[in-house]
Amino acid sequence: MPSTVIRRSMYVPETRKLTVEFVTGRRYVYFDVPVEEVDAFRAASSKGAYFNRKIRDRYVYRELTPVEE
């Protein structure tokens, strides 16, 4: 089911980096995210709720600037 908050996400298993783009256009990269967490996030019926509960404040992150796109 499409999310009303999250536009898309990309995960690189080799580096365990999860990039999340929100419908606002802001993009963040989350570090050291286990593949199991990403699988659960992608399978969640509400990606926004899962993200807020399990990822947002649990992993180190930084916002990506437009130059890094």
C-alpha positions in Angstrom: 0.0 0.0 0.0 1.4 3.4 -0.9 2.3 5.7 2.0 0.9 9.2 2.5 4.1 10.3 4.2 7.0 8.3 2.6 7.5 8.7 -1.2 10.2 6.0 -1.5 13.1 4.3 0.2 16.3 2.6 -0.9 18.5 0.2 1.0 22.1 -0.9 0.4 22.7 -4.1 2.4 26.5 -3.9 2.0 26.6 -0.7 3.9 23.3 -1.1 5.9 22.2 2.4 4.8 18.5 3.1 4.4 17.6 6.3 2.5 14.1 7.6 3.0 12.5 10.3 0.9 9.3 11.9 2.3 6.5 13.4 0.2 7.8 16.8 1.3 10.9 16.1 -0.8 13.3 15.9 2.2 15.6 12.9 2.2 17.5 11.2 5.1 20.0 8.4 5.3 19.9 6.1 8.3 23.0 4.2 9.2 23.6 0.6 10.4 20.0 -0.5 9.8 19.6 -4.3 9.8 18.1 -5.9 6.7 15.4 -7.5 8.9 14.3 -4.0 10.0 14.1 -2.9 6.4 12.1 -6.0 5.4 9.6 -5.3 8.2 9.4 -1.6 7.2 8.6 -2.5 3.6 6.1 -5.1 4.7 4.2 -2.9 7.1 0.7 -1.9 6.2 1.5 1.7 7.4 5.1 2.5 6.4 4.9 5.9 8.1 3.7 4.5 11.4 6.3 1.8 11.3 9.0 4.3 10.4 8.0 6.6 13.3 7.8 3.7 15.8 10.9 1.6 14.8 13.4 3.6 12.8 13.1 7.4 13.1 14.8 8.0 16.5 16.6 4.6 16.8 19.3 4.9 14.2 21.9 7.6 13.5 20.8 9.7 10.5 21.5 12.8 8.6 19.6 14.8 6.1 20.8 14.7 2.5 21.2 18.0 0.7 20.0 18.6 -2.9 23.6 18.4 -4.1 23.9 14.8 -2.7 20.9 13.6 -4.8 
